[in-house]
Amino acid sequence: MKRRKFLQYAGLAAGAATFPLNGFSINPLPRLPFLQALAASGNPYERVLVLVQLIGGNDGLNTFIPLDQYDKLAGARPDLLIPENQVLSIDGTLANGLHPSMAHLRNMYNDGLVSVVQSVGYPNQDYSHFRSTDIWMSASDSEEFLETGWLGRYLMSEYPGYPTGYPNPDMPDPLAIQIGSIISLALMGDPNPMGFAISDPDAFYQFISDFPEPAPNTPYGNELEYIRLVTNQAETYYDAIKGAADVGQNLSAMYPAPGANRLADQLKIVAQLISGGLKTPVYIVTLDGFDTHSEQIDMTMGPTVGNHAELLRLLSEAVGAFQDDLKLIGADDRVAGMTFSEFGRTIAENASFGTDHGAGAPVFVFGKKVIPGIIGTNPDIPQITNGSEDVPMQHDFRSVYASALQDWFGIENPESILSETYPILPIFEAPVSGVHNTRGIDPFALGNFPNPFQGATTIRFTMPESAQARIVLYDPSGRLVDTVADRYFAAGENQVSYRNNSLPAGQYVYRLEVGTKWAAGMMLVK
């Protein structure tokens, strides 16, 4: 088995299918507002992208309904089409509406938090779930086979040399986190996965402790040493994730009860990790079940009820709660989300009250910093359709990716990631500075390494100019427990060693103060 496949499918680099949040606890420390505020203060504007994968191929025509094509669509979908008087209207247009199960997303759209990109797909559509998913994940042409993902290549460009030298003070946290699955192709670098899928902590630690003997001086030993490097990093990253989960909290009352909405459960974890100060820029969550060949609706209850309606309800409810949580924790100006599915469905319904594999479908992008509205026009529905007729592609999905890379993450040349130049769509508000900077705008670039640590750690920071600076340390209750440094520092990079002589294991906040400016970070004492 290739190293890539091993890391993608085995052990800690690709966890099992669950993410038991209760297992995150390192020490029984209270989640105090003091820590919550300081944990996120170091990089308050760091941008995060959350991908919501709708697995199976979502029926876009019953999701974002083209009301100006309603009569022709009714001829192609006599059983499936949502009654026109039950379609949720949206502000600013009479030509479109949302499925009646999507009230939360409709409210977000009306509040200016949603951009809809019409008929997204790619040329020469492939109708295989597996192959089309790989195309979306890798950003390849339909006849091209790539072993790296578009986000993997992006993260490789941002964090060169990974995994060697990571974690480090500039990036102490995982580069990407996928919840509830193996690492997808989207996060594969060359040859390393650029992120982690989180699984049961007991299985995780059992795996990383399973290398007690020295590696032999053989090709096998070289591979073993490499895997040990990744596992050691994963242990550090896992501690960082657990620490962020212990500090972070969810403030929204819109989340359903645990287990009632599998997508909301995932997005709730993402919000908690962001609240806890994790610097991870990319998350992937999933919602399965969109392969609605049959029984897409409940024939006894009508077209507004059934499998697809339930899926769209879960999606809308989860995204609505997540966005509300981001607002309450103060992170909504730096987090955006995007839905995607491997393809859409056919225009016409089939004989099993479902739809078959199709082509174009809408992509929803949501967040405070998206440019709200509709990009593109409604698909032109033929007067008479055959059973396999598709919604044609209007926007290449790689234009959506290029827009995210350029206008969300600030990449000046997204073609370096995507291999070709694609039109930039007006989806995102570009970074205010116009400067490529995914690591936030903290002018001090404050961090410490190693973290967690036992004996000593080094606090590193950059002074924009020479000045007097003070570094102080607080315990979880907010009590000042130590002054690490209080002296004059020269402009440029500086570092201060901190040796723990008496502090018990736990989470602490250190704060760099320069005049009226300050930045803070969190350290974990083992």
NORCORFEN-V264548 format. One record per backbone hydrogen bond with DSSP energy under -1.0 kcal/mol. NH is the residue of the N-H (numbers start at 1). CO is the residue of the C=O. E is the energy in kcal/mol with one decimal. If there is no record, write none. Layout:
nh={NH NH}
co={CO CO}
e={E E}
This chain:
nh={6 7 8 9 10 15 21 23 24 29 32 36 37 38 39 46 48 49 50 51 52 53 54 55 60 64 65 67 67 68 69 70 73 74 75 76 77 81 86 88 93 97 98 99 102 106 107 108 109 110 111 112 113 115 116 117 118 120 121 132 133 134 135 136 137 138 139 140 144 149 150 152 153 154 155 156 157 158 159 162 164 166 168 177 178 179 187 188 189 194 196 198 204 205 206 207 208 209 210 218 222 223 224 225 226 227 228 229 230 231 232 233 234 235 236 237 238 239 240 241 242 243 244 245 246 247 248 260 265 266 267 268 269 270 271 272 273 274 275 276 277 278 283 284 285 287 290 292 293 295 296 298 302 305 308 310 311 312 313 314 315 316 317 318 319 320 321 322 323 324 325 326 327 328 329 331 332 334 336 337 338 339 340 344 346 347 349 350 353 355 358 360 361 363 365 366 367 368 370 371 373 375 389 394 395 397 399 401 402 403 404 405 406 407 408 409 411 416 417 418 419 427 429 445 447 449 453 457 458 459 460 461 462 463 467 469 470 471 472 473 474 475 478 481 482 484 485 487 489 492 494 496 498 500 506 508 509 510 511 512 513 514 517 519 521 523 525 526}
co={2 3 4 5 6 197 19 20 21 27 30 32 33 34 35 43 334 281 336 283 338 285 340 287 58 60 97 65 95 95 66 67 69 70 71 72 73 77 83 98 90 65 88 63 99 102 103 104 105 106 107 109 108 365 373 363 375 361 395 128 129 130 131 132 133 134 135 135 141 188 137 186 149 150 151 152 153 154 155 159 161 163 171 282 196 284 184 185 192 187 176 178 200 201 202 203 204 205 207 216 218 219 220 221 222 223 224 225 226 227 228 229 230 231 232 233 234 235 236 237 238 239 240 241 242 243 244 257 261 262 263 264 265 266 267 268 269 270 271 272 274 273 49 177 51 53 55 290 291 352 353 305 298 302 296 306 307 308 309 310 311 312 313 314 315 316 317 318 319 320 321 322 323 324 325 326 326 331 48 366 50 364 52 359 356 389 76 354 350 292 344 391 120 117 115 337 113 332 367 427 114 116 386 119 119 121 396 397 398 399 400 401 402 403 404 404 405 413 414 414 415 425 369 442 460 458 524 498 449 496 447 494 444 492 489 487 513 485 511 482 509 479 475 473 473 471 471 469 467 463 461 459 457 455 525 523 474 521 472 519 470 517 514 512 510 508 506 453}
e={-2.5 -2.7 -1.9 -2.2 -2.7 -1.2 -1.0 -1.8 -2.1 -2.8 -1.4 -2.3 -2.7 -2.0 -2.6 -1.4 -2.9 -2.7 -2.6 -2.9 -3.2 -2.8 -3.3 -2.1 -1.3 -2.7 -2.4 -1.4 -1.3 -1.2 -1.8 -1.4 -2.5 -2.6 -1.1 -1.1 -1.7 -1.7 -2.2 -2.9 -1.1 -1.3 -2.4 -1.7 -2.4 -2.4 -2.4 -2.1 -2.6 -2.6 -1.4 -1.9 -2.4 -3.1 -2.6 -2.8 -2.7 -2.8 -2.1 -2.6 -2.2 -2.1 -2.1 -2.2 -2.7 -2.8 -2.0 -1.0 -1.4 -2.6 -2.1 -2.1 -2.6 -1.7 -2.9 -2.2 -2.0 -1.5 -2.6 -1.6 -1.6 -1.9 -1.4 -2.0 -2.7 -2.3 -1.5 -1.9 -3.0 -2.8 -2.0 -1.1 -2.2 -2.7 -2.0 -2.0 -2.0 -1.3 -1.6 -2.1 -2.3 -2.0 -2.5 -2.6 -1.9 -2.4 -2.4 -2.0 -2.0 -2.6 -2.8 -2.1 -2.4 -2.1 -1.8 -3.2 -3.1 -2.1 -2.0 -2.8 -2.8 -2.6 -2.5 -2.5 -2.1 -1.7 -3.2 -2.4 -2.3 -1.1 -2.6 -2.3 -1.3 -2.0 -2.5 -2.0 -2.5 -2.4 -2.7 -1.9 -1.6 -2.1 -2.1 -1.9 -2.8 -2.6 -2.5 -2.0 -1.6 -2.4 -2.3 -2.9 -2.4 -1.6 -2.1 -2.3 -2.2 -2.5 -2.0 -2.4 -2.4 -2.7 -2.9 -2.4 -2.6 -2.4 -2.1 -2.4 -2.6 -2.0 -2.5 -2.6 -1.9 -2.1 -2.4 -2.8 -1.0 -1.6 -2.3 -2.8 -2.2 -2.6 -2.0 -2.2 -2.1 -2.6 -2.0 -2.7 -1.1 -2.6 -2.6 -2.7 -1.3 -2.1 -2.9 -2.5 -2.3 -1.0 -1.2 -3.7 -1.9 -3.3 -1.3 -3.3 -1.9 -2.6 -2.1 -1.8 -2.6 -2.1 -2.0 -2.8 -2.6 -2.5 -1.3 -2.3 -3.3 -2.4 -1.4 -2.2 -1.7 -2.4 -2.9 -1.1 -1.9 -1.9 -2.2 -2.4 -2.1 -3.1 -3.2 -2.4 -3.2 -2.9 -2.0 -2.8 -2.2 -3.0 -2.1 -2.9 -3.1 -2.3 -2.3 -2.8 -1.3 -1.9 -1.6 -1.9 -2.7 -2.8 -3.2 -2.7 -3.2 -2.5 -1.9 -2.7 -1.8 -2.2 -2.6 -2.9 -3.0 -2.9 -2.2 -1.8 -2.3 -2.8 -3.0 -3.1}
